[in-house]
Amino acid sequence: MDITVKQTAKSWSLHCGNRSWPCAIGKNGTVHPDQKVEGDGKTPVGSWKVRSLLFRADRITQEERSSFIDNLVCSPLSQRDGWCDDPQDAYYNKPVIIPYDAGHELLWRDQENVYDLIIILGYNDDPVVKGKGSAIFLHIAKPGLTLTEGCIALARDHLLELLPLITDNSSLRVVIDRVQQD
């Protein structure tokens, strides 16, 4: 089943089947993929395949995992998991093992739970274009649906409700009437 993220009035919502939930997008709005730049804080519009799911086994219970583990390619996170966000590096927009010399994002976070569940989206990965953005995920939102650095985020309980509805053949589509400009 596919997922659609769309603007409703002044907020955003994520839809799958007959269900919908409020969501957060990039702090600087949306952008057409041709105009996406690493670190711009914008969510790229378009349709992005669900690639896989990463999860914190110490924070996502076995019971919670049982609702989605057979639907998606899933892997537990380790404390050494990272994601390269350095456009000059050969592993740009790919997972890396920490410590890592080039710029990267740490996926294992002790102080917050936003990456306890990470759906990796197929944005800028086939092929990877240097500087066009990395680490576009669907993940857990910060309290109050705080805007993201470019990802899409749902409340933890809402993301857990969504996961059984999708597979690694699903796509997430970000749609708007017009691309927002600065």
HELIX and SHEET records of a PDB file:
HELIX    1   1 PRO A   33  GLN A   35  5                                   3    
HELIX    2   2 GLN A   62  SER A   66  1                                   5    
HELIX    3   3 PRO A  143  LEU A  145  5                                   3    
HELIX    4   4 ARG A  156  LEU A  162  1                                   7    
HELIX    5   5 LEU A  163  LEU A  165  5                                   3    
SHEET    1   A 6 ARG A  19  CYS A  23  0                                        
SHEET    2   A 6 SER A  11  CYS A  16 -1                                        
SHEET    3   A 6 ILE A   3  THR A   8 -1                                        
SHEET    4   A 6 SER A 171  VAL A 175  1                                        
SHEET    5   A 6 GLY A  46  PHE A  55 -1                                        
SHEET    6   A 6 CYS A  74  PRO A  76  1                                        
SHEET    1   B 8 ARG A  19  CYS A  23  0                                        
SHEET    2   B 8 SER A  11  CYS A  16 -1                                        
SHEET    3   B 8 ILE A   3  THR A   8 -1                                        
SHEET    4   B 8 SER A 171  VAL A 175  1                                        
SHEET    5   B 8 GLY A  46  PHE A  55 -1                                        
SHEET    6   B 8 LEU A 117  LEU A 121 -1                                        
SHEET    7   B 8 PHE A 137  ILE A 140 -1                                        
SHEET    8   B 8 ILE A 152  LEU A 154  1                                        
SHEET    1   C 2 THR A  30  VAL A  31  0                                        
SHEET    2   C 2 THR A  43  PRO A  44  1                                        
SHEET    1   D 3 PRO A  95  ILE A  97  0                                        
SHEET    2   D 3 ASP A  81  CYS A  84 -1                                        
SHEET    3   D 3 HIS A 104  LEU A 106 -1                                        
END                                                                             
